[in-house]
Amino acid sequence: MAEKLSKVRAAVIGAGIGKFHIKGFQSAAGAECVALCDLNGDLAKQVADDLGVPQVFTDYKKMLKLPGLNAVSVCVPNALHGPVVVDCLNAGVNVLCEKPLSINAAEGKKMTDAAKANGKMLMMQFNNRYRPESQLLKSYIDAGELGDLYFARCGWIRRNGIPGWGGWFTTHKMAGGGPLIDLAVHMLDLTMWLMGNPEPVTCMAATYQKFGPKMECLGPWGTPNKKGKYDVEDMAVGMIRFAGGQTILLEASWASRIKREWVYSTLCGTKAGASLERVFGFDGVDDSSIDTLEVFTQEHGVPVNRQLIVEPDPAMGRIKAVEHFCDCLLKGKEPLSPGTDGLRIMKILDAMYQSAKSGKAVNVR
Ligand SMILES: NC(=O)c1ccc[n+]([C@@H]2O[C@H](COP(=O)([O-])OP(=O)(O)OC[C@H]3O[C@@H](n4cnc5c(N)ncnc54)[C@H](O)[C@@H]3O)[C@@H](O)[C@H]2O)c1
């Protein structure tokens, strides 16, 4: 049973994507954002001033001593999720952790164990689940309108999208991998959640490193470091088989000679199929994107495609997820995206990276 707070007094660690977390704590009922911590004190101060956060820290361990603090969002580079989240949970605060949970399942297990041992909530920031079109599709699926979901293909593929070359994103020790752990994790999580979180059994995967080492296909995200290194994949493909016989085909890329960036999850059910897509304009010319949700049915013996026009959420569910975290803490509810779901994904990613190395199918442990 999760604890029930009367007020959420939250802090954020990491001032990059952490900005969305601050906004979420500020807009959630019964919550406030009392502090921001970043190793880069100037950045922390600037973001705190811009967004109206009263206190700034550069050492999160000092911040954790703030009286009454009961919730923290962890928004630091992937390799730091494990140690920082465990410190927060051991300090007695509930945690919302950015994706991915960790850099491998062994680290992730320490985090879910720490949540259990301390009786605190560990929730994943799987923001794509909180997008209105995802929520609507989930309602259709739960109402049985797609029938049994037995196959899906999903991915996030970029054409020129290597983030922060030489910085933490492209350094294996800090990131745990390339686009598979960075981008595909979003769509794999969304797809598995839509399919009812089936139990993964076996993976077969391949990874490629064709452009990163040549410093080609760089994207606008992250902080580059020309003196840094590039030792992660720039593309990954794979197949995951689940205990009930379902399969998912997955692809991820930061760099590939494709038409344009594409983010998608396409589901096949015994009654209907569905597709959630984000299609982008031409790289470097048109950064706009269009989200679509379509359902493919057979009505009166005729194949029918229904396009569901959903009011888009420009924050891509990032703020709504933080509001949900607060709501769960105030009502003593289990979150929609618990840390254990993040751990299941890490077990799959471990198996996929292992399969890519060995060239063989690998069982998920
Ligand atoms: N959900 C999403 O849509 C989304 C988008 C981008 C990034 N992310 C995830 O969020 C996390 C952060 O990514 P980002 O893009 O914000 O990276 P970033 O590099 O822009 O920001 C990370 C910040 O953490 C700070 N930091 C590092 N170590 C710290 C420490 N020990 N204490 C305090 N601050 C520390 C850095 O100074 C930096 O400002 C990653 O895990 C990434 O995968 C999620």
PDBQT file of the ligand as one rigid body, heavy atoms in Angstrom, charges set to zero:
ROOT
HETATM    1  N1  LIG A 401      10.926  11.784 -20.851  1.00  0.00    +0.000 N 
HETATM    2  C1  LIG A 401      11.518  12.468 -21.818  1.00  0.00    +0.000 C 
HETATM    3  O1  LIG A 401      10.892  12.888 -22.787  1.00  0.00    +0.000 OA
HETATM    4  C2  LIG A 401      12.982  12.758 -21.719  1.00  0.00    +0.000 A 
HETATM    5  C3  LIG A 401      13.577  13.675 -22.598  1.00  0.00    +0.000 A 
HETATM    6  C4  LIG A 401      14.937  13.947 -22.457  1.00  0.00    +0.000 A 
HETATM    7  C5  LIG A 401      15.678  13.303 -21.476  1.00  0.00    +0.000 A 
HETATM    8  N2  LIG A 401      15.081  12.377 -20.674  1.00  0.00    +0.000 N 
HETATM    9  C6  LIG A 401      15.851  11.675 -19.625  1.00  0.00    +0.000 C 
HETATM   10  O2  LIG A 401      16.117  12.607 -18.577  1.00  0.00    +0.000 OA
HETATM   11  C7  LIG A 401      17.418  12.410 -18.048  1.00  0.00    +0.000 C 
HETATM   12  C8  LIG A 401      18.219  13.711 -18.197  1.00  0.00    +0.000 C 
HETATM   13  O3  LIG A 401      18.308  14.033 -19.570  1.00  0.00    +0.000 OA
HETATM   14  P1  LIG A 401      18.483  15.565 -20.056  1.00  0.00    +0.000 P 
HETATM   15  O4  LIG A 401      18.163  15.568 -21.502  1.00  0.00    +0.000 OA
HETATM   16  O5  LIG A 401      17.775  16.488 -19.153  1.00  0.00    +0.000 OA
HETATM   17  O6  LIG A 401      20.062  15.705 -19.865  1.00  0.00    +0.000 OA
HETATM   18  P2  LIG A 401      20.880  17.044 -19.651  1.00  0.00    +0.000 P 
HETATM   19  O7  LIG A 401      22.314  16.681 -19.810  1.00  0.00    +0.000 OA
HETATM   20  O8  LIG A 401      20.292  18.152 -20.468  1.00  0.00    +0.000 OA
HETATM   21  O9  LIG A 401      20.578  17.444 -18.129  1.00  0.00    +0.000 OA
HETATM   22  C9  LIG A 401      21.015  16.668 -17.052  1.00  0.00    +0.000 C 
HETATM   23  C10 LIG A 401      21.376  17.620 -15.927  1.00  0.00    +0.000 C 
HETATM   24  O10 LIG A 401      21.751  16.843 -14.790  1.00  0.00    +0.000 OA
HETATM   25  C11 LIG A 401      22.778  17.561 -14.100  1.00  0.00    +0.000 C 
HETATM   26  N3  LIG A 401      23.497  16.628 -13.232  1.00  0.00    +0.000 N 
HETATM   27  C12 LIG A 401      24.369  15.663 -13.567  1.00  0.00    +0.000 A 
HETATM   28  N4  LIG A 401      24.811  15.031 -12.462  1.00  0.00    +0.000 NA
HETATM   29  C13 LIG A 401      24.177  15.596 -11.404  1.00  0.00    +0.000 A 
HETATM   30  C14 LIG A 401      24.221  15.385  -9.997  1.00  0.00    +0.000 A 
HETATM   31  N5  LIG A 401      24.978  14.419  -9.450  1.00  0.00    +0.000 N 
HETATM   32  N6  LIG A 401      23.476  16.184  -9.206  1.00  0.00    +0.000 NA
HETATM   33  C15 LIG A 401      22.702  17.161  -9.744  1.00  0.00    +0.000 A 
HETATM   34  N7  LIG A 401      22.632  17.408 -11.074  1.00  0.00    +0.000 NA
HETATM   35  C16 LIG A 401      23.354  16.631 -11.891  1.00  0.00    +0.000 A 
HETATM   36  C17 LIG A 401      23.639  18.121 -15.217  1.00  0.00    +0.000 C 
HETATM   37  O11 LIG A 401      24.434  19.207 -14.779  1.00  0.00    +0.000 OA
HETATM   38  C18 LIG A 401      22.581  18.519 -16.260  1.00  0.00    +0.000 C 
HETATM   39  O12 LIG A 401      22.220  19.885 -16.148  1.00  0.00    +0.000 OA
HETATM   40  C19 LIG A 401      18.011  11.238 -18.832  1.00  0.00    +0.000 C 
HETATM   41  O13 LIG A 401      17.857  10.064 -18.098  1.00  0.00    +0.000 OA
HETATM   42  C20 LIG A 401      17.193  11.174 -20.112  1.00  0.00    +0.000 C 
HETATM   43  O14 LIG A 401      17.086   9.869 -20.631  1.00  0.00    +0.000 OA
HETATM   44  C21 LIG A 401      13.760  12.119 -20.775  1.00  0.00    +0.000 A 
ENDROOT
TORSDOF 0
